[in-house]
Amino acid sequence: MIKVAIITISDKGSKGLRQDKSGELLIKMVEEEGWIKTLYLIIPDEKEEIEQKLKEVADNNIADLILTTGGTGFAPRDVTPEATKNIIEKEVPGIPEKIRYATGENTPMAYLSRGVCGIRKFTLIINFPGSTKAVKECFEAVKDLIPHGINILKGEITEH
């Protein structure tokens, strides 16, 4: 069973000024896969806070997978990729490449996403953009890859 933490990065969402439709959609899609949501948070676009939460979840084995939504664009406060890069131990470039390729079929704007993916301890971390459309397309693009990657991280698969 895959344990998933969903972290929405949104200044307005963290203040209760905007409904977190993307995070809610991620919860629904994760549960439809039969995975278990172990944590759901909405935090502001503050690099140090993002880093702290990602480390806390990974270092305390709260989740096998962290899905972030938001903060991957060009706006000055979009710092999710930088925060993620600061705390990961290994980068997994193929997952964002797959996401951009798959979602780029629907909109060329997908190539403007700066989302990254990496591993900290035994936790896979993937950045998704903030829109519900992007979250749905990104999740669909990689959901079949995730179980195999998690099984390798957990040591359940030693050869592949």
Residue, then its C-alpha position, 0 to 999 in steps of 0.5 A: m500500500i502506498k502512503v501519500a502526503i499531499i501538500t498544496i503550496s498557495d499563499k491564498g489557500s493557506k490563508g483560507l482565501r481560496q478553496d484548494k481544488s487541486g489538493e482535493l482532486l489529488i486526494k480523490m485520484v490517490e484514493e481511487e488508486g487504492w493508495i492511502k492519504t496520510l497527510y494533507l496540508i496547505i502551506p504558503d509559498e515560503k521556501e523555508e516552510i516548504e523545505q521544512k515540511l518536505k523534510e519532516v514528511a520524508d525523514n519521519n516516514i509519514a509517506d512513501l510519496i509526496l505530491t506537491t501542487g502549486g508554486t512551479g511557475f514563473a511568478p516571483r513567489d513560485v519556489t516549490p522546485e527550488a525548495t524541493k531541490n534543496i532537500i532531495e538526495k537524488e534527482v529523478p529527471g525522467i518523471p518531470e520529463k514524462i509529465r511535460y511530454a504528456t501534458g505538452e500534447n494538450t497545451p504547449m504551456a506545459y513546458l513552462s512548468r518548472g516542477v522537479c522530482g526527487i528522492r529523500k530517504f525512502t520518499l519520492i517527491i513530485n511537484f505538480p502545477g497548481s491548476t486542477k487541469a494540470v494536476k489531473e493530467c500530470f497524475e495520469a501521466v505518472k501514476d503507473l510509474i509510481p508503484h514500481g519506483i516506490n517498491i524499489l525505494k522500499g527494497e521490495i524490488t531489488e532487480h528491474 
